[in-house]
């Protein structure tokens, strides 16, 4: 359902008060309204639930040409792709940046990303409900940047997964209920620079990122979420840069998460698109590519229609990044891009149905 302009402007005003209105979000229609849930919330039977849609985009930062979009009017930072995201009941991307204006760059790191708290206003304006910060840029400004990021998350009340003051907080799922479906979303990263693994990984006594390298802990969290959820989704940072086929680490982890109870496993990192499809009853996407990112490259939005544990339908809305922003394709270009996206499945071991 599309946002109404007046309500959109209200919801995305770049103020802390607007960001904190997460429980009474005026920029979404009642059909898109989702409510936090807990094991105490009465569950609905399969007959009482209705299908819902969730849209996924890939990697997002606000560096280079994108900072100007953020510093101008954050409500327009995502351009026309926001209409695609806003039509879904839920939407999610990978926020590949620290939320800080200070801190010290990770030593020796070639690319470091950071953005002010208004990044959350831009995400909200685009209809994005939750992001993962579990990636190889989430702590680019080290512990000071982490402290600032956690403070910004708390201040804005914007839903973020994959990062926290300790492991329990970093692996904790974001929970919401939509159309009677209890949805849990977990974020984790399988990609970390070797020299930062120890410093960036959340533990019982250290803040940081949820690491998919600790497979046992991630699988434990998926099993735990399975017990109190109708749909369990894991958003991962994984893959090998510029490789359009999944690497052995991805091919190894996906079935383990599916067996533990994950219904949807999606993610990005490679800066190119990878294939999607079914692994048994679970749906897997091995690479969503860049989304809001400098440079020009293929991009798009993956929209799944889900009812409980069943992924009923997948739909790819192809786009091309131009000037940092994904522009939806039309006509013949769209048709060809969808065909190319489906062909990426050939090296994944996944099924079309």
Secondary structure, DSSP 8 states (H G I E B T S, - for coil): ----HHHHHHHT-SSHHHHT-GGG-TTS-GGG--B---TTS----TTT---EEEEEEEEE---THHHHHHHH-GGGTTTTHHHHHHHSSEEEEEE-SEE-S-S---TT-S---EE-THHHHHHHHTT--EEE--STTTTTTHHHHHHHHHHHHHHHT--EESEESSHHHHH--EEEEETTEEEEEEEEES---GGGHHHHB--SSS-EE-BTTSHHHHHHHHHHHHTT-SEEEEEEE-S-TT-SS--HHHHHHHHHHHHHT-SEEEEE-SSSB--EEEETTEEEES-B-EEE-SS--EEEEEEEEEETTEEEEEEEEEEEEETTEEEE--HHHHHHHHHHHHHGGGGTT-B--
